[in-house]
């Protein structure tokens, strides 16, 4: 109940307690995604603000010993850097793009923008290959640079303002429409046993 990003919160708590969090490659989940810009905004706003709450909640790990201290001095700064601070610097790319198109060497500016896009495509493609996913969704990556990234700037800025002004954010529940179901060829769920208890 302490944060709006309970998955982030519990992952940090597990790390601090000395457990390992591993990637279950064959795990499958079906869920509903936001179907409108307003729903997407609400979801990302909650995630962003909840991550900040989780970082603040576990801040004492920085001065602790053992697994908690290791997480606090390595994991916590990385989460803070890549989830909170670095995205705030991302608008500089767009500002330099606009400036370069209007006042600078236009050709070099366009080449630099495509260079940044190429790096993103390579990294995303590698991630898709590791997950054995089709690469066709990456066609939308250039569009994300124009729409989604700008949306995330504003969401993160709004989260910062809410956090710095001491505001409280309500749980913004996604409206469920029941439009998602497991495909007919979904793998049969295997049951494993961990610490004497069956887990899926």
MDAnalysis code that builds the backbone (N, CA, C; Angstrom):
import MDAnalysis as mda
import numpy as np

u = mda.Universe.empty(600, n_residues=200, atom_resindex=np.repeat(np.arange(200), 3), trajectory=True)
u.add_TopologyAttr("name", ["N", "CA", "C"] * 200)
u.add_TopologyAttr("resid", np.arange(1, 201))
u.add_TopologyAttr("resname", ["UNK", "UNK", "UNK", "UNK", "UNK", "UNK", "UNK", "UNK", "UNK", "UNK", "UNK", "UNK", "UNK", "UNK", "UNK", "UNK", "UNK", "UNK", "UNK", "UNK", "UNK", "UNK", "UNK", "UNK", "UNK", "UNK", "UNK", "UNK", "UNK", "UNK", "UNK", "UNK", "UNK", "UNK", "UNK", "UNK", "UNK", "UNK", "UNK", "UNK", "UNK", "UNK", "UNK", "UNK", "UNK", "UNK", "UNK", "UNK", "UNK", "UNK", "UNK", "UNK", "UNK", "UNK", "UNK", "UNK", "UNK", "UNK", "UNK", "UNK", "UNK", "UNK", "UNK", "UNK", "UNK", "UNK", "UNK", "UNK", "UNK", "UNK", "UNK", "UNK", "UNK", "UNK", "UNK", "UNK", "UNK", "UNK", "UNK", "UNK", "UNK", "UNK", "UNK", "UNK", "UNK", "UNK", "UNK", "UNK", "UNK", "UNK", "UNK", "UNK", "UNK", "UNK", "UNK", "UNK", "UNK", "UNK", "UNK", "UNK", "UNK", "UNK", "UNK", "UNK", "UNK", "UNK", "UNK", "UNK", "UNK", "UNK", "UNK", "UNK", "UNK", "UNK", "UNK", "UNK", "UNK", "UNK", "UNK", "UNK", "UNK", "UNK", "UNK", "UNK", "UNK", "UNK", "UNK", "UNK", "UNK", "UNK", "UNK", "UNK", "UNK", "UNK", "UNK", "UNK", "UNK", "UNK", "UNK", "UNK", "UNK", "UNK", "UNK", "UNK", "UNK", "UNK", "UNK", "UNK", "UNK", "UNK", "UNK", "UNK", "UNK", "UNK", "UNK", "UNK", "UNK", "UNK", "UNK", "UNK", "UNK", "UNK", "UNK", "UNK", "UNK", "UNK", "UNK", "UNK", "UNK", "UNK", "UNK", "UNK", "UNK", "UNK", "UNK", "UNK", "UNK", "UNK", "UNK", "UNK", "UNK", "UNK", "UNK", "UNK", "UNK", "UNK", "UNK", "UNK", "UNK", "UNK", "UNK", "UNK", "UNK", "UNK", "UNK", "UNK", "UNK", "UNK", "UNK", "UNK"])
u.atoms.positions = np.array([
    [0.815, -1.220, 0.000],
    [0.000, 0.000, 0.000],
    [0.850, 1.272, 0.000],
    [2.183, 1.132, 0.095],
    [3.042, 2.317, 0.214],
    [3.285, 3.025, -1.107],
    [3.166, 2.299, -2.210],
    [3.483, 2.887, -3.512],
    [2.420, 2.518, -4.528],
    [2.449, 3.228, -5.665],
    [1.537, 2.920, -6.766],
    [2.193, 2.014, -7.797],
    [3.428, 1.606, -7.551],
    [4.126, 0.653, -8.433],
    [4.537, -0.533, -7.576],
    [3.537, -1.336, -7.203],
    [3.793, -2.416, -6.245],
    [4.780, -3.447, -6.772],
    [4.828, -3.644, -8.089],
    [5.789, -4.607, -8.635],
    [7.221, -4.105, -8.449],
    [7.445, -2.813, -8.684],
    [8.769, -2.227, -8.460],
    [9.127, -2.280, -6.977],
    [8.171, -1.943, -6.137],
    [8.377, -1.929, -4.688],
    [8.775, -3.315, -4.182],
    [8.032, -4.342, -4.576],
    [8.310, -5.684, -4.059],
    [9.616, -6.239, -4.647],
    [9.949, -5.869, -5.880],
    [11.221, -6.303, -6.468],
    [12.389, -5.729, -5.683],
    [12.302, -4.438, -5.324],
    [13.352, -3.823, -4.512],
    [13.446, -4.492, -3.146],
    [12.298, -4.788, -2.534],
    [12.291, -5.439, -1.222],
    [12.917, -6.825, -1.283],
    [12.636, -7.552, -2.348],
    [13.207, -8.893, -2.517],
    [14.723, -8.817, -2.656],
    [15.199, -7.864, -3.463],
    [16.647, -7.674, -3.607],
    [17.288, -7.330, -2.264],
    [16.666, -6.429, -1.524],
    [17.232, -6.004, -0.235],
    [17.272, -7.153, 0.758],
    [16.362, -8.093, 0.604],
    [16.294, -9.220, 1.536],
    [17.253, -10.347, 1.151],
    [17.995, -10.159, 0.052],
    [18.995, -11.148, -0.333],
    [18.535, -12.190, -1.330],
    [17.324, -12.066, -1.837],
    [16.832, -13.008, -2.842],
    [17.295, -12.573, -4.230],
    [17.255, -13.504, -5.162],
    [17.583, -13.191, -6.553],
    [16.291, -13.085, -7.352],
    [16.223, -12.114, -8.230],
    [15.103, -11.976, -9.148],
    [15.596, -12.435, -10.519],
    [14.986, -13.480, -11.050],
    [15.448, -14.047, -12.317],
    [14.376, -13.897, -13.384],
    [14.807, -13.993, -14.611],
    [13.931, -13.850, -15.771],
    [13.379, -15.211, -16.159],
    [12.058, -15.345, -16.178],
    [11.416, -16.604, -16.573],
    [11.105, -16.528, -18.061],
    [11.994, -17.081, -18.856],
    [11.914, -16.914, -20.306],
    [10.624, -17.468, -20.900],
    [10.112, -18.566, -20.340],
    [8.944, -19.213, -20.937],
    [7.627, -18.778, -20.303],
    [7.685, -17.824, -19.395],
    [6.448, -17.345, -18.768],
    [5.595, -16.604, -19.791],
    [4.294, -16.733, -19.678],
    [3.369, -16.053, -20.578],
    [2.278, -15.379, -19.748],
    [1.890, -14.195, -20.155],
    [0.810, -13.488, -19.478],
    [-0.016, -12.753, -20.529],
    [-1.306, -12.701, -20.311],
    [-2.187, -11.958, -21.198],
    [-2.837, -10.861, -20.376],
    [-2.753, -9.658, -20.868],
    [-3.284, -8.524, -20.114],
    [-3.859, -7.509, -21.080],
    [-4.597, -6.579, -20.546],
    [-5.172, -5.527, -21.368],
    [-4.287, -4.292, -21.325],
    [-4.074, -3.708, -22.477],
    [-3.281, -2.484, -22.578],
    [-4.229, -1.297, -22.740],
    [-3.760, -0.092, -22.412],
    [-4.610, 1.095, -22.604],
    [-5.049, 1.218, -24.058],
    [-6.306, 1.600, -24.259],
    [-6.850, 1.710, -25.612],
    [-7.036, 3.154, -26.061],
    [-6.673, 4.103, -25.202],
    [-6.779, 5.507, -25.574],
    [-5.565, 6.248, -25.020],
    [-5.320, 7.436, -25.541],
    [-4.198, 8.252, -25.076],
    [-4.398, 8.620, -23.604],
    [-5.655, 8.905, -23.208],
    [-5.938, 9.258, -21.821],
    [-5.613, 8.102, -20.879],
    [-5.989, 6.876, -21.267],
    [-5.691, 5.707, -20.442],
    [-4.189, 5.460, -20.377],
    [-3.506, 5.631, -21.524],
    [-2.057, 5.451, -21.551],
    [-1.389, 6.480, -20.650],
    [-1.840, 7.729, -20.723],
    [-1.311, 8.803, -19.876],
    [-1.461, 8.427, -18.405],
    [-2.676, 8.017, -18.011],
    [-2.939, 7.678, -16.617],
    [-2.054, 6.537, -16.140],
    [-1.910, 5.515, -16.987],
    [-1.094, 4.355, -16.602],
    [0.367, 4.735, -16.434],
    [0.915, 5.451, -17.408],
    [2.343, 5.838, -17.329],
    [2.597, 6.826, -16.190],
    [1.647, 7.694, -15.938],
    [1.763, 8.642, -14.831],
    [1.844, 7.879, -13.512],
    [0.970, 6.899, -13.349],
    [0.979, 6.091, -12.125],
    [2.282, 5.320, -12.000],
    [2.750, 4.714, -13.094],
    [4.003, 3.936, -13.054],
    [5.182, 4.830, -12.696],
    [5.248, 5.988, -13.354],
    [6.367, 6.896, -13.130],
    [6.388, 7.405, -11.692],
    [5.241, 7.856, -11.219],
    [5.158, 8.351, -9.846],
    [5.402, 7.223, -8.845],
    [4.864, 6.036, -9.120],
    [5.060, 4.891, -8.237],
    [6.513, 4.464, -8.145],
    [7.241, 4.562, -9.252],
    [8.673, 4.245, -9.232],
    [9.424, 5.227, -8.340],
    [9.075, 6.507, -8.440],
    [9.697, 7.503, -7.557],
    [9.385, 7.199, -6.089],
    [8.153, 6.799, -5.811],
    [7.778, 6.432, -4.442],
    [8.617, 5.255, -3.949],
    [8.793, 4.240, -4.812],
    [9.556, 3.051, -4.423],
    [11.017, 3.405, -4.151],
    [11.597, 4.264, -4.988],
    [12.984, 4.702, -4.774],
    [13.096, 5.406, -3.420],
    [12.162, 6.290, -3.138],
    [12.188, 7.025, -1.871],
    [11.982, 6.084, -0.694],
    [11.078, 5.127, -0.844],
    [10.797, 4.189, 0.241],
    [12.029, 3.364, 0.614],
    [12.821, 2.971, -0.386],
    [13.966, 2.094, -0.143],
    [15.288, 2.852, -0.086],
    [15.241, 4.164, 0.119],
    [16.454, 4.991, 0.095],
    [17.456, 4.611, 1.180],
    [16.992, 4.062, 2.300],
    [17.908, 3.709, 3.386],
    [18.854, 2.583, 2.999],
    [18.548, 1.873, 1.928],
    [19.416, 0.775, 1.490],
    [20.812, 1.278, 1.143],
    [20.931, 2.542, 0.784],
    [22.230, 3.099, 0.392],
    [23.247, 2.985, 1.526],
    [22.808, 3.111, 2.777],
    [23.738, 3.099, 3.911],
    [23.724, 1.763, 4.655],
    [22.979, 0.806, 4.201],
    [22.909, -0.481, 4.886],
    [23.998, -1.423, 4.415],
    [24.152, -2.534, 5.103],
    [25.159, -3.530, 4.747],
    [24.505, -4.742, 4.100],
    [25.340, -5.638, 3.617],
    [24.836, -6.878, 3.055],
    [24.111, -6.679, 1.738],
    [23.178, -7.598, 1.421],
    [22.459, -7.512, 0.143],
    [21.708, -6.196, -0.029],
    [21.136, -5.696, 1.060],
    [20.398, -4.444, 0.974],
    [21.318, -3.291, 0.573],
    [22.519, -3.261, 1.162],
    [23.472, -2.213, 0.821],
    [23.969, -2.318, -0.604],
    [24.186, -3.563, -1.054],
    [24.626, -3.754, -2.443],
    [23.562, -3.239, -3.411],
    [22.307, -3.564, -3.101],
    [21.229, -3.050, -3.949],
    [21.169, -1.523, -3.868],
    [21.312, -0.989, -2.661],
    [21.212, 0.452, -2.468],
    [22.294, 1.237, -3.177],
    [23.492, 0.680, -3.250],
    [24.608, 1.415, -3.858],
    [24.802, 1.101, -5.338],
    [24.157, 0.046, -5.836],
    [24.270, -0.297, -7.259],
    [22.911, -0.194, -7.949],
    [21.940, -0.953, -7.456],
    [20.635, -1.005, -8.115],
    [19.849, 0.284, -8.028],
    [19.803, 0.867, -6.852],
    [19.001, 2.077, -6.663],
    [19.490, 3.248, -7.521],
    [20.818, 3.502, -7.578],
    [21.270, 4.577, -8.470],
    [20.965, 4.300, -9.942],
    [21.046, 3.013, -10.357],
    [20.751, 2.693, -11.753],
    [19.277, 2.927, -12.076],
    [18.395, 2.507, -11.159],
    [16.965, 2.746, -11.362],
    [16.693, 4.246, -11.416],
    [17.307, 4.991, -10.504],
    [17.110, 6.443, -10.478],
    [17.606, 7.097, -11.755],
    [18.757, 6.637, -12.244],
    [19.349, 7.231, -13.441],
    [18.513, 6.965, -14.681],
    [18.162, 5.683, -14.898],
    [17.519, 5.317, -16.161],
    [16.002, 5.473, -16.155],
    [15.375, 5.506, -14.977],
    [13.921, 5.621, -14.927],
    [13.431, 7.027, -14.575],
    [14.306, 7.825, -13.957],
    [13.858, 9.130, -13.475],
    [14.674, 10.275, -14.073],
    [16.002, 10.183, -14.021],
    [16.835, 11.321, -14.432],
    [17.095, 11.375, -15.939],
    [17.549, 10.264, -16.521],
    [17.895, 10.261, -17.951],
    [16.725, 10.672, -18.848],
    [15.495, 10.187, -18.597],
    [14.397, 10.620, -19.465],
    [14.170, 12.126, -19.471],
    [14.555, 12.808, -18.391],
    [14.392, 14.259, -18.371],
    [15.364, 14.955, -19.318],
    [16.485, 14.290, -19.629],
    [17.462, 14.873, -20.553],
    [17.122, 14.566, -22.010],
    [16.244, 13.581, -22.217],
    [15.913, 13.153, -23.579],
    [15.353, 14.277, -24.456],
    [14.587, 15.232, -23.912],
    [14.077, 16.306, -24.786],
    [15.171, 17.086, -25.493],
    [16.397, 17.031, -24.966],
    [17.497, 17.742, -25.630],
    [17.692, 17.249, -27.057],
    [17.454, 15.955, -27.286],
    [17.598, 15.407, -28.639],
    [16.653, 16.124, -29.585],
    [15.403, 16.285, -29.161],
    [14.420, 16.941, -30.026],
    [14.716, 18.429, -30.182],
    [15.191, 19.057, -29.092],
    [15.514, 20.483, -29.178],
    [16.668, 20.714, -30.148],
    [17.697, 19.861, -30.064],
    [18.824, 19.987, -30.992],
    [18.399, 19.684, -32.422],
    [17.453, 18.745, -32.579],
    [16.952, 18.430, -33.920],
    [16.278, 19.646, -34.538],
    [15.369, 20.260, -33.790],
    [14.654, 21.427, -34.309],
    [15.631, 22.570, -34.584],
    [16.561, 22.795, -33.650],
    [17.544, 23.872, -33.842],
    [18.397, 23.603, -35.091],
    [18.845, 22.344, -35.232],
    [19.674, 21.991, -36.382],
    [18.940, 22.124, -37.702],
    [17.650, 21.789, -37.706],
    [16.867, 21.912, -38.940],
    [16.641, 23.368, -39.311],
    [16.504, 24.227, -38.313],
    [16.211, 25.639, -38.588],
    [17.459, 26.481, -38.808],
    [18.516, 26.226, -38.012],
    [19.672, 27.122, -38.037],
    [20.990, 26.430, -38.369],
    [21.063, 25.138, -38.141],
    [22.345, 24.456, -38.266],
    [22.505, 23.750, -39.599],
    [23.499, 22.892, -39.678],
    [23.691, 22.090, -40.886],
    [22.586, 21.034, -40.975],
    [21.606, 21.279, -41.830],
    [20.412, 20.429, -41.908],
    [20.753, 18.975, -42.200],
    [21.652, 18.749, -43.155],
    [21.972, 17.377, -43.553],
    [22.612, 16.599, -42.404],
    [23.547, 17.215, -41.705],
    [24.202, 16.554, -40.577],
    [23.207, 16.285, -39.441],
    [22.303, 17.229, -39.247],
    [21.299, 17.057, -38.191],
    [20.412, 15.855, -38.488],
    [19.965, 15.739, -39.722],
    [19.111, 14.611, -40.105],
    [19.868, 13.299, -39.983],
    [21.130, 13.293, -40.410],
    [21.952, 12.083, -40.291],
    [22.141, 11.688, -38.824],
    [22.357, 12.682, -37.971],
    [22.531, 12.397, -36.544],
    [21.249, 11.813, -35.951],
    [20.089, 12.360, -36.352],
    [18.814, 11.851, -35.840],
    [18.606, 10.402, -36.265],
    [18.899, 10.113, -37.534],
    [18.775, 8.730, -38.005],
    [19.806, 7.825, -37.344],
    [20.960, 8.393, -36.974],
    [21.957, 7.608, -36.252],
    [21.448, 7.182, -34.884],
    [20.814, 8.118, -34.169],
    [20.211, 7.795, -32.864],
    [19.123, 6.746, -33.041],
    [18.309, 6.916, -34.083],
    [17.241, 5.951, -34.364],
    [17.815, 4.575, -34.677],
    [18.916, 4.546, -35.420],
    [19.545, 3.262, -35.767],
    [20.042, 2.529, -34.527],
    [20.628, 3.267, -33.591],
    [21.080, 2.643, -32.341],
    [19.893, 2.027, -31.599],
    [18.772, 2.757, -31.564],
    [17.581, 2.245, -30.899],
    [17.042, 1.000, -31.602],
    [17.066, 1.008, -32.927],
    [16.579, -0.146, -33.692],
    [17.442, -1.373, -33.413],
    [18.758, -1.186, -33.375],
    [19.661, -2.310, -33.112],
    [19.407, -2.884, -31.715],
    [19.309, -2.018, -30.714],
    [19.076, -2.482, -29.339],
    [17.722, -3.177, -29.211],
    [16.685, -2.586, -29.809],
    [15.355, -3.186, -29.740],
    [15.318, -4.519, -30.492],
    [15.978, -4.575, -31.634],
    [16.009, -5.825, -32.404],
    [16.690, -6.934, -31.617],
    [17.779, -6.599, -30.959],
    [18.486, -7.587, -30.138],
    [17.583, -8.113, -29.025],
    [16.834, -7.203, -28.388],
    [15.907, -7.618, -27.326],
    [14.814, -8.524, -27.886],
    [14.284, -8.181, -29.062],
    [13.248, -9.006, -29.677],
    [13.793, -10.390, -30.036],
    [15.010, -10.441, -30.548],
    [15.621, -11.725, -30.909],
    [15.812, -12.588, -29.669],
    [16.266, -11.981, -28.580],
    [16.447, -12.735, -27.337],
    [15.128, -13.328, -26.861],
    [14.029, -12.607, -27.067],
    [12.714, -13.083, -26.644],
    [12.017, -13.916, -27.722],
    [12.702, -14.120, -28.845],
    [12.145, -14.891, -29.955],
    [10.818, -14.298, -30.444],
    [10.799, -12.992, -30.537],
    [9.606, -12.283, -31.012],
    [9.818, -11.829, -32.452],
    [8.711, -11.650, -33.172],
    [8.784, -11.123, -34.533],
    [9.239, -9.665, -34.494],
    [9.992, -9.255, -35.510],
    [10.533, -7.901, -35.544],
    [9.581, -6.891, -36.165],
    [8.450, -7.338, -36.700],
    [7.555, -6.423, -37.413],
    [7.044, -5.257, -36.560],
    [6.815, -5.407, -35.236],
    [6.365, -4.230, -34.467],
    [7.363, -3.076, -34.470],
    [8.629, -3.363, -34.795],
    [9.641, -2.303, -34.793],
    [9.424, -1.288, -35.913],
    [8.509, -1.596, -36.831],
    [8.195, -0.645, -37.900],
    [7.670, 0.665, -37.301],
    [7.016, 0.555, -36.147],
    [6.429, 1.754, -35.520],
    [7.444, 2.563, -34.713],
    [8.694, 2.115, -34.639],
    [9.685, 2.797, -33.810],
    [9.897, 4.265, -34.211],
    [10.017, 4.596, -35.507],
    [10.169, 6.023, -35.850],
    [8.979, 6.861, -35.389],
    [7.765, 6.300, -35.458],
    [6.578, 7.031, -35.017],
    [6.626, 7.274, -33.510],
    [7.173, 6.331, -32.769],
    [7.290, 6.494, -31.319],
    [8.187, 7.688, -30.967],
    [9.174, 7.953, -31.812],
    [10.062, 9.084, -31.547],
    [9.320, 10.406, -31.655],
    [8.251, 10.407, -32.435],
    [7.521, 11.646, -32.680],
    [6.364, 11.823, -31.701],
    [5.725, 10.724, -31.297],
    [4.530, 10.836, -30.452],
    [4.755, 10.333, -29.029],
    [5.130, 9.069, -28.909],
    [5.189, 8.438, -27.583],
    [6.230, 9.088, -26.691],
    [7.386, 9.403, -27.242],
    [8.460, 9.952, -26.425],
    [8.067, 11.305, -25.839],
    [7.395, 12.122, -26.645],
    [6.961, 13.428, -26.140],
    [5.912, 13.270, -25.039],
    [5.036, 12.277, -25.204],
    [4.049, 11.997, -24.160],
    [4.741, 11.635, -22.858],
    [5.784, 10.826, -22.942],
    [6.506, 10.393, -21.747],
    [7.254, 11.541, -21.084],
    [7.724, 12.528, -21.882],
    [8.358, 13.706, -21.284],
    [7.391, 14.374, -20.317],
    [6.184, 14.633, -20.815],
    [5.205, 15.374, -20.033],
    [4.752, 14.557, -18.821],
    [4.579, 13.251, -19.017],
    [4.174, 12.382, -17.908],
    [5.227, 12.412, -16.800],
    [6.497, 12.280, -17.181],
    [7.559, 12.282, -16.182],
    [7.663, 13.640, -15.492],
    [7.510, 14.703, -16.266],
    [7.542, 16.044, -15.679],
    [6.389, 16.219, -14.692],
    [5.219, 15.734, -15.061],
    [4.066, 15.805, -14.165],
    [4.320, 15.004, -12.884],
    [4.969, 13.838, -13.024],
    [5.294, 13.023, -11.855],
    [6.259, 13.753, -10.933],
    [7.274, 14.412, -11.517],
    [8.233, 15.181, -10.738],
    [7.522, 16.302, -9.968],
    [6.642, 17.015, -10.644],
    [5.929, 18.126, -9.999],
    [5.066, 17.611, -8.855],
    [4.371, 16.484, -9.097],
    [3.528, 15.896, -8.050],
    [4.372, 15.500, -6.844],
    [5.538, 14.884, -7.108],
    [6.407, 14.437, -6.015],
    [7.001, 15.628, -5.251],
    [7.482, 16.634, -5.974],
    [8.149, 17.772, -5.332],
    [7.175, 18.668, -4.568],
    [5.914, 18.695, -4.990],
    [4.929, 19.522, -4.297],
    [4.202, 18.751, -3.200],
    [4.583, 17.482, -3.024],
    [3.963, 16.689, -1.964],
    [2.567, 16.211, -2.289],
    [2.219, 16.229, -3.563],
    [0.891, 15.783, -3.965],
    [0.743, 14.269, -3.850],
    [-0.480, 13.826, -3.717],
    [-0.777, 12.397, -3.642],
    [-1.554, 12.003, -4.887],
    [-1.137, 10.920, -5.487],
    [-1.788, 10.439, -6.708],
    [-2.666, 9.251, -6.367],
    [-3.903, 9.263, -6.849],
    [-4.806, 8.142, -6.624],
    [-4.439, 6.983, -7.543],
    [-4.903, 5.799, -7.178],
    [-4.751, 4.639, -8.051],
    [-5.655, 4.854, -9.252],
    [-5.066, 4.934, -10.438],
    [-5.847, 5.202, -11.640],
    [-6.074, 3.892, -12.382],
    [-7.170, 3.286, -12.075],
    [-7.467, 1.953, -12.591],
    [-7.782, 2.008, -14.078],
    [-7.208, 1.067, -14.807],
    [-7.457, 0.957, -16.239],
    [-8.846, 0.361, -16.458],
    [-9.622, 0.977, -17.311],
    [-10.956, 0.456, -17.599],
    [-10.826, -0.848, -18.383],
    [-11.353, -1.920, -17.826],
    [-11.268, -3.240, -18.454],
    [-12.435, -3.434, -19.412],
    [-12.123, -3.912, -20.612],
    [-13.166, -4.139, -21.601],
    [-13.315, -5.610, -21.963],
    [-12.438, -6.452, -21.405],
    [-12.567, -7.884, -21.650],
    [-12.267, -8.285, -23.080],
    [-11.436, -7.507, -23.753],
    [-11.140, -7.802, -25.153],
    [-9.925, -8.675, -25.356],
    [-9.398, -9.248, -24.280],
    [-8.182, -10.045, -24.387],
    [-8.458, -11.458, -23.907],
    [-7.978, -12.419, -24.667],
    [-8.088, -13.816, -24.237],
    [-6.855, -14.554, -24.716],
    [-6.530, -15.631, -24.039],
    [-5.365, -16.434, -24.425],
    [-5.630, -17.076, -25.775],
    [-4.637, -17.080, -26.671],
    [-4.835, -17.722, -27.973],
    [-5.044, -19.224, -27.800],
    [-5.725, -19.863, -28.778],
    [-6.033, -21.292, -28.636],
    [-4.802, -22.181, -28.546],
    [-3.668, -21.732, -29.098],
    [-2.449, -22.551, -29.047],
    [-1.547, -22.151, -27.892],
    [-2.128, -21.565, -26.838],
    [-1.330, -21.145, -25.686],
    [-0.711, -22.361, -25.017],
    [0.555, -22.255, -24.572],
    [1.214, -23.403, -23.939],
    [0.517, -23.788, -22.639],
    [0.499, -25.075, -22.372],
    [-0.089, -25.575, -21.138],
    [0.764, -25.116, -19.968],
    [0.108, -24.643, -18.929],
    [0.835, -24.131, -17.774],
    [1.452, -25.290, -17.002],
    [2.749, -25.189, -16.759],
    [3.440, -26.211, -15.986],
    [3.531, -25.766, -14.540],
    [3.374, -26.715, -13.640],
    [3.467, -26.398, -12.224],
    [4.833, -26.811, -11.711],
    [5.492, -25.885, -11.013],
    [6.790, -26.185, -10.413],
    [6.656, -26.100, -8.914],
    [7.637, -26.600, -8.211],
    [7.618, -26.544, -6.759],
    [8.814, -25.724, -6.289],
    [8.554, -24.732, -5.447],
    [9.625, -23.893, -4.918],
    [9.465, -23.829, -3.404],
    [10.486, -24.205, -2.693],
    [10.446, -24.214, -1.233],
    [9.273, -25.022, -0.679],
    [8.968, -26.114, -1.364],
    [7.907, -26.981, -0.884],
    [6.508, -26.531, -1.222],
    [6.391, -25.346, -1.902],
    [5.064, -24.839, -2.265],
    [4.923, -24.836, -3.767],
    [3.783, -25.307, -4.294],
    [3.604, -25.272, -5.746],
    [3.425, -23.836, -6.228],
    [4.111, -23.528, -7.303],
    [3.943, -22.212, -7.926],
    [3.757, -22.404, -9.397],
    [3.055, -21.478, -10.016],
    [2.824, -21.574, -11.450],
    [3.954, -20.890, -12.199],
])
